[in-house]
Amino acid sequence: MSESQKRPVKSLGPVWTGAGCVEVAVWANSSDNRTKHSVTWRRTYKVDGNWKETQSLFEGDLLPLARLLERAWEWIVTQQPPKEGTESAERTATGSPRSR
């Protein structure tokens, strides 16, 4: 698959914020027999019936975007194999050790 056809492995949103929509995409990047993930975000809004995209945020966009980014992080953590002999092997998506 070419770079132009590459699709995110996870999409979150869009979430309406009152001034537009925010969305998050998680991308898989494989190398050295390991997959790393990167995350992109975007905010879209409508002007005269046409959708536009911007890199700036209003205050009402911040919390919804933060929550989407947190959900992306949680998803990424669940995709990673546990590392043996480390505390991270006992971590959940919340980042805290599992209760026993």
HELIX and SHEET records of a PDB file:
HELIX    1   1 GLU A    3  GLN A    5  5                                   3    
HELIX    2   2 GLU A   59  GLN A   79  1                                  21    
HELIX    3   3 GLU A   87  GLU A   90  5                                   4    
SHEET    1   A 4 LYS A  10  TRP A  16  0                                        
SHEET    2   A 4 CYS A  21  SER A  31 -1                                        
SHEET    3   A 4 ARG A  34  VAL A  47 -1                                        
SHEET    4   A 4 ASN A  50  THR A  54 -1                                        
END                                                                             
